[in-house]
């Protein structure tokens, strides 16, 4: 079972005091922390509209948008929360015994993995509690649950008083994941997107050499078609579909 979690305005919500404490716990020297904190001290902004400009107000949460340091600071916070909340007994799925895999993460895109509804509910509650302590809030509207490999029955997953929607397919980091663990839907999506890219090349296709065509095809079209193919359960049917698509583009 997978819980695909999404945070509300994640970069704008982190408590800065919590952020500095977390950074110190990871061994970042105080000299660096002083520099980091100086970037955020006395920060303020205003809102400008057609009606005029508001008075300046203080900003006390979140990381700076556009700063190259912000993703690093935010990831420290996410990693800290996950390490503190995902260590419960029975959390996750078996993975390289005796270790267990509890979550997959990319920035604020979190996929929590559990072997049962009970496990997923406990992990979700634990993560929600830990995240709230540092200012992060889970979006119950964008968070989705998927039961993988078995019938979609059982008690619902909740966050507080909100019930999380169960889905049969979900797009995670650009890949389409389905409850039957089959790659057919993702392959069809990838071929469709690659075909759309190829159609954009048609206006120039007859004016370029074969060498350039092959380079463009491999660089732009094929790379789109086989994105995340290492996660597919490849079979003869999938190989045939990819080969047919490639021959059509050639």
N, C-alpha and C positions, 0 to 999 in steps of 0.2 A: 504494500500500500504506500502511496506517495502523497504527501501534502505539499503542493506548490505554493509557497508563501510570498506575499508581496507586502512591503512596508509603505505606509503613507508618508510621502514627502521625506524619504529616509535621510537625504543629505541635509535637509533643513531642520531636522528634529533632534539630532544628537545633543545631549547635555554636554556643554564644554567642560565643566568641572569634572564630569565622569571621564571625558576623553583624556584629560591630562593625567588623571590617576591611572587609567588603563595604559597609557603610553609609558608611564614610569614603571608600571609592573612588568612591562616587556623589556625593561633594561635600557630605555632611551635615556641618555645622560641629561642631567638637569640643565646643562648649558644649552643643549638643543631645545629642551622644553621651554626655556625662557624666550628663545627666539620664536618658537611656535606661538607661544601665548602673546607675544608682543604683536603678532600679526592680527590677533583677534581682540586686543584690548581697545575699549572705547569705540567699538564698531557701531555704526548707525546708518540709517538710510531714510529715504523719503519716497513718496509715491507722486509721480507727475502724471497728470491727465489733462484733458481738454478744459476741465474746470479749474485747473491750477495745480499748485504743488503743496503737499501737506507739510506739516512740521516734521522735523527729524525725530526718529524714535530709535531707541537702543535695540540692538540685536544680540541676544544672549544665548541662542542655540544654533546648532548647525555648523557645517563647515563651509568655507568660502567657495562659491561657485567659480569655476575656471582656474582655480589655483592648482598647480601640478602636485602640491602636497596633500590636497584634500582627499583624493582616492586612497592614499596610504593611511591617513588618519582614520578615515571611515572604515577601511578594511580591518584595522586594528580593533575597532569597536565590535564589528561583526564577529571577528574571530574570537574575541574575548567572551562575548555572549554565548556563542555556540559551544565553546569549551566548557563553560560553566553550567550549561543547561542540558547538554546532550550526553552526559555521562551516567545516566540512570541505569539500573539493572534491567536487562532485557531490551534496552533501546537499540534500534537499528536492525540490520539484517546480517546474517553470518557472512564474514568476508576475511579470508586469510586467517583462519583460526590461530590464536584465540581472539583476534580482533573482530570488531563489528563495524559496519559502515552505517553511519547515522544520518549523514546529510551530504548533499552536493551543493556547492556554492560558487557563484560568480557575481561579484559585487553584491548587490542586494537581492539577487535572484536566488532564493533558497529552496531546495527540494529536500524535505524531510522524509526519510525512509523508515518504514516499520513493518514488522511481520504480521501485525494484527491491528484491528480497530482499536483495541485497548491501548496498545503500545503507541500508536499514532496520536491518540487523544492525550495520553500522558506527556508525550514529547511536545505536542503543540502547546499544551498548558504550561509546560516548563519553559519553553522558548518565549512564549508570550509574557510570562512573568519576568524573565531575565531581561528581555528587550525593553520592557516598560521602565525598568530601573535606570536605563541610560537614555531614555527619551524616545525610543523607537516604538511605533505603534503598527500593529499588523492590520492591513486592509482586509476586512472580512468580505468585501465585495469582489476584490481581485484574487483572493486566495481560493484555490480549487483543490479538491481531493480526488484521487483516482485509485480505484481498486484494481490491481493488476493481476491477471491470471486466474481470477475466480469471480463468481457471481457477485453483482453489486447489491449485496444485502448486508444488513447489519445496522447498528445504531449510527446516527449521524455524528460527524465531528463538529464540535462547537468551539468557539472562542468567546468566552463570557456568555452572553445570552444569544449570540448570533450563530446560526447554523451555516456551516460551510457547504457550498454547492459541490455536488459530486459530478464529475464529467467522465466521458468515455475517451476523449482525446484532448490533448493540451500541447500548445507550442511552447517548448522550453529552449531558450537560447537558439532559436531558429529551426529546431527540429520538432517534427510532429510526433508526439508520443501517444500511443493508444493503449487501451486497457487490455487488449489481447496480446500485447508485446510484439505485434507483427509490424514489419517495416514497410509493407505495401503502401500504406497511406503516405508515409514520409517520402518514399521513393517517387510516388506520383506527384507530390508537391514539389520536390526538387526538380523533376523533369519539367514540370509546368513553368517553374520560375526560370530555369535555364532556357526553355523555349522562348519565353518573353524577352530575355536578354538577347537571344539570337535574332529575334525579329527586329530589334532595334538596330542591328548591324546591317539589315538588308539594303538600306539606301546606299551604302558604300561597298556592298559585297562584290559587285561585278566590276568594281574599279580598282581592286587591290590584287596583288599577286597571290599565288597559291601559298607561298611561304608565309606571308603575312596572315593569310586566312587561317592557317593551321596554328600559328602563334596566338592569334586572337581567340580561336576556338578553345584551345587548351587553357589559356590564361583566364578568360572571362566566362565562357559557356560551360565547359566541362567542370571547372572548379566549382561552379554554382550547382551543377547536377550531383556531384559526389560529396558535397559538404556534409560532414559528420558521418560519412559512409562507414567509418570504423565501428559505429554503434549498430549497424544493421546486422540482422541475422540473414546473411546472404544465401540465396538458393538459386537454382537454375532459372526460375521465373524472373527474379530481379535482375540477374545478369543479362537475360534476353531483352528485358525492357530497356536497360541502359545501352546495350549494343544497338538496338533498333533506333533509339533516339540519336545516338552518335552518328549512325549511318545517315539518318535523315538530315542532320545538320551538315554533314560533309557533302 
